[in-house]
Amino acid sequence: MGLQPHFALMASYNQWMNDTLYDAASKLSAAELAKDRGAFFGSILGTLNHIVVGDTLWLKRFATHPTSTATLAVMVALPTPGRLDQVMFDDLEGLKAHRQWLDSVIIHWIAALTEDDLESVLSYHDTQGVASIRRFSSLIYHLFNHQTHHRGQVTTLLTQAGVDIGVTDLLALIPDEAQP
């Protein structure tokens, strides 16, 4: 099996976990969501915003790649976040709607990628202006790993706030291939 089906699974997992996370977060008040809990990005809302910032930055970079210009054209018009801790939305509902849109963009983009696309490289500049040229597939792994890392932090913050998020394992989306 090539990489593309694995990335399709990760895109589905990303969407499923974000839906689960935002549903759990909706059980808290606005004050509880914004409360500084000592995480990298302070609050639950701050960390959820950071994930959107990271996804936006990466998707805008990916949109410059010849294999993705059509499927990620919608990203070009979005403003580029100026800081990693930028608050894109100060309310959960606005953030959730944008998150759902981003997840849809990611799923459609990944579905359009071929194995050859994944073997190519991407030239980009990071937020400090440092130029890099890296394998496209490795950068996509980074996108999904970054999301998972920070969702884990949000899961911990929600648990500390008394909200049980339930199952978070990728295993829940991997089909059972047992022989009948």
C-alpha positions in Angstrom: 0.0 0.0 0.0 1.3 3.5 -0.8 1.3 6.6 1.3 -1.9 8.2 0.0 -4.3 5.7 1.7 -2.5 6.3 5.0 -2.9 10.1 4.6 -6.6 9.6 3.7 -7.0 7.7 7.0 -5.2 10.4 8.9 -7.4 13.1 7.3 -10.5 11.1 8.4 -9.1 10.7 11.8 -8.3 14.4 12.0 -11.9 15.3 11.1 -13.3 12.7 13.5 -11.1 13.8 16.4 -11.8 17.5 15.8 -15.5 16.9 15.8 -15.1 14.9 19.1 -12.9 17.5 20.7 -15.2 20.4 19.8 -18.3 18.6 21.0 -16.5 17.9 24.3 -15.3 21.6 24.5 -18.9 22.8 24.0 -19.8 21.4 27.4 -17.7 24.2 29.0 -18.5 27.9 29.4 -16.7 30.6 27.5 -14.9 31.5 30.6 -13.7 27.9 31.2 -12.6 27.6 27.6 -10.6 30.9 27.8 -9.1 30.1 31.3 -5.3 30.0 31.3 -4.4 26.4 32.3 -0.7 26.7 31.9 -0.5 24.9 28.5 1.8 26.0 25.6 -1.0 28.2 24.3 -2.6 28.9 27.6 -6.2 27.9 27.4 -8.3 25.3 25.6 -9.5 28.0 23.2 -5.9 29.2 22.7 -4.7 25.7 21.9 -7.6 25.0 19.5 -6.8 28.4 17.8 -3.1 27.3 17.5 -4.0 24.1 15.7 -6.0 26.2 13.2 -3.1 28.6 12.8 -0.7 25.8 12.1 -3.0 24.1 9.6 -3.6 27.5 7.9 0.2 28.1 7.6 0.9 24.7 6.2 -2.1 24.5 3.9 -1.1 27.9 2.4 2.5 26.5 1.9 1.1 23.3 0.4 -1.1 25.5 -2.0 2.1 26.7 -3.7 3.0 23.2 -4.7 2.1 22.5 -8.4 0.2 19.3 -7.4 -2.0 21.2 -5.0 -2.7 24.6 -6.5 -6.2 23.6 -7.7 -7.3 21.7 -4.6 -5.9 24.3 -2.2 -6.8 27.4 -4.1 -9.3 28.4 -1.4 -6.4 28.8 1.1 -4.6 31.4 -1.0 -7.2 34.1 -0.2 -7.0 33.5 3.6 -4.9 35.9 5.6 -1.6 34.5 6.8 -1.5 34.3 10.6 1.2 36.6 12.0 1.9 34.6 15.1 1.7 31.0 16.3 -0.4 32.1 19.3 -2.8 34.3 17.2 -6.4 34.0 18.2 -8.2 33.5 14.9 -11.6 33.2 16.6 -12.5 34.2 20.2 -15.6 32.1 20.3 -15.9 28.3 20.1 -18.7 28.3 17.5 -16.9 30.4 15.0 -13.7 28.4 15.5 -15.6 25.1 15.2 -17.2 26.2 11.9 -13.9 27.2 10.5 -12.3 24.0 11.8 -15.0 21.9 10.0 -14.3 23.8 6.8 -10.6 23.3 7.1 -11.1 19.6 7.7 -13.2 19.3 4.6 -10.4 21.1 2.6 -7.8 18.7 4.0 -9.9 15.6 3.1 -10.5 16.8 -0.5 -6.8 17.8 -1.0 -5.5 14.5 0.3 -7.9 12.6 -1.9 -6.6 14.3 -5.0 -2.9 13.6 -4.2 -1.1 10.8 -6.1 1.8 8.7 -5.0 4.0 10.6 -7.4 2.9 13.9 -5.9 3.9 12.6 -2.4 7.4 11.8 -3.6 8.1 15.4 -4.8 9.5 18.2 -2.7 8.2 21.5 -1.5 10.2 24.7 -1.3 8.9 27.1 1.4 9.8 29.6 4.0 9.0 29.2 7.7 7.5 31.9 9.9 11.0 33.3 10.5 11.7 33.4 6.7 14.1 30.5 6.7 14.0 28.7 3.4 13.6 24.9 3.2 13.2 22.2 0.6 11.7 19.0 2.0 9.9 15.9 0.8 6.2 16.7 0.4 5.0 13.4 2.1 7.2 14.2 5.2 5.6 17.6 5.5 2.2 16.1 5.4 3.2 13.7 8.2 4.2 16.8 10.1 0.8 18.4 9.5 -1.0 15.4 11.0 1.5 14.9 13.8 1.3 18.6 14.8 -2.5 18.3 15.1 -2.4 15.1 17.1 0.2 16.6 19.5 -1.9 19.6 20.3 -5.2 17.8 20.4 -3.5 15.6 23.1 -2.9 18.7 25.1 -6.5 19.8 24.7 -7.7 16.4 25.7 -5.6 16.7 28.9 -7.0 20.2 29.6 -10.6 19.0 29.0 -10.0 16.1 31.4 -8.6 18.5 34.0 -11.8 20.6 33.6 -14.0 17.6 34.2 -14.9 16.7 30.6 -14.4 13.1 29.4 -13.6 13.1 25.7 -13.9 9.4 25.3 -12.0 7.2 22.8 -9.2 9.1 21.0 -7.3 6.2 19.4 -6.7 6.0 15.6 -7.4 2.3 16.1 -11.1 3.2 16.2 -11.0 4.1 12.5 -8.8 1.2 11.3 -11.0 -1.5 9.7 -10.8 -5.0 11.2 -9.5 -7.3 8.5 -10.2 -10.6 10.3 -11.0 -13.5 8.0 -14.6 -14.8 8.2 
